[in-house]
Amino acid sequence: MHANEAIHTTLVAEAERIAIALRGKGKLMNILLAISTSGNSRNILCALEQCRSMENRMIVFTGGNGGKMMDLCDAVIVVPSGITQIVQEAHLTLEHILCGLVERFYFGVERFTSN
């Protein structure tokens, strides 16, 4: 029982720490990209609730059926699998694609051509 209580206390403290950090950023943070295999990660849900209260935009990559995060975000990409490895590999691919799109937006297409 004591070990479980310690783990629970640690998870709650982590969720609160994330919420405090987000509050400290104020309106400077325009978009939060949240990544959760299940869509039910307590600390990520806490971060999403904090972002919602600050009227920020939220994007989530999740798996399975999307979990509790489905209704909290502006954009949700669900990898329809319950197998953690498959969901995480798909998320990694999505992360690379998103980073490439952001780089093209800020630095232009010519940076990504071979000649």
N, C-alpha and C positions, 0 to 999 in steps of 0.2 A: 504494500500500500504506500509506504513512504517513497519508494522509488518512482511509482506512478505519479504521486503528487509533485515530486521534484520535476519530473518531465513536463507535467501540465503547467507548473509555475514557470518553467523556462520558456515554453511555447507562448504563454500569455505575455510574458515579459518581452519576448521577441516581437510579437504583434504590436504591442504598445510602443516599442522602440521605433518600429517602422512608421507608425502613425505620427509619432512626435517628429521624426525626421521629415516626413512629408509636410506637416504643418509648418515647420521651419522654412521650407522652400517657398511657401506662399504661392503666389500666382506665377512665379518664375518657371514652374514646371507645367508645361502646357499639355503634355501627353505622357501617360504612364503605359508602358508595355508590361503586362503581367503574364507570367508563364507558369502554368500549373498542369501537371499530368492529369489530375483528377477533376480539377475545377472546384475543389472543396478545401483547398489549403487555407487554414485559419489565418495565417499571417498575411497571405495575399488578399483574402477577403477583407481583412481589416484595412489594408492599404487601399483597396478599391473603395471602401466606404468613406475613408478619409478623403480620397480624391473627389468622390462624388460631392461631399460637403463643401469642397473648394471649387466646385464647378469646373473641374479639369476634364479633359477627354481621356478615355481609357480604351485600350485594345488588349484583348486577352487571347493567348494561344492555350488551348486546353485539349483534353482528350475525352474518350468515352462519350457520354451524353452531354458534356459541358458542365455538369455539376451546378452548384449554386451561383457560379460566376456568369452564367448565361444571361441573366436579366440585369446585371449590374453595369455592363460595359456598352460603349458606343459601337464597338466592332468586336466580333467573336469569331475566331477560326478554330473549329473543332476537328481534331483528327479522330475519326470514328473508329477507335480501337480501345480495348481495355487492356492491351498488352503494353506495359510501361516502355519497353525498349522501342517499340514501333512509334509510339506517341513522341518520345523524346527525339528520335532520329528525324521524324517529320518536323518537329519544332526547330531543330537545328537547321534544317534546310530552309524553313520559313525565315529564320533569323538572318541567314546569309542573303536571301532574296531581299528582305526588308532593308538590310544595311546597304546592299548594292543600289537599291532605288533611292535611298537617302543620299548616298554619295553622288549618284548621277544628278539628282536635283540640285545639290549644292555646288558640285564641281564640274558638271557638264559631261556630255556623252564622250567628247573627244579624249578624255582621260582614260577611257576604257576600250579604245580601239588599238589594234596592234601596230599601226604605223603612224 
